[in-house]
Amino acid sequence: MGFSKEEKTRRILRGFKTVFFLITMVISFLVFSAPVFFVIADTLLPTALLSASIPPSSSSLLKTLCSHFSNYDFRYSLIDIPLISIIRSAVIICVYSFCDGPKLSRGPYLGITMICSVSSLIFVSLKASFAFNSSKEGSAMEAALFICSLGFAIAHMIVAYRTSCRERRKLLVYKIDIEA
């Protein structure tokens, strides 16, 4: 009950077409939901890096957070890096969820994303210059926290610009008046 050579080639070709279609659909899904994925990643990754850089202790998470806030020093404390990422992500996702086609093309989404990202870039850059110029030696986890925050700020700007361009192209294709 073997298959003929022609039938095997047809099945293999159909399998390749199916795999290509699935890969294309996954990539399309990731591209169109990039703002949401970056917000989720920007919220979770810096928080995970901070929790990995904090030495384990017997006290609870709430006590540890309270001690970080009570002993806050701009040069040494790293608790504000994940907070900046969470606030930036919350603002960006709120604006993204309230916007639709014309507002995504030239509206508040691109502007507010740029403002949030640039301001967090400035803050994290200043914090990094103070943190790594002090006498305290920074660990690789702390450097990864700074790089992660800077990378996500830049990624938010790129995703917002690409989303804005995509929405403008859609409006031009459908001949919708942007100013209306």
Secondary structure by P-SEA (a helix, b strand, c coil): ccccaaaaaaaaaaaaaaaaaaaaaaaaaaaaaaaaaaaaaaacaaaaaaaaacccccccaaaaaaaaaaaccccccaaaaaaaaaaaaaaaaaaaaacccccccccaaaaaaaaaaaaaaaaaaaaaaaaaaccccccaaaaaaaaaaaaaaaaaaaaaaaaaaaaaaaaaaacccccc
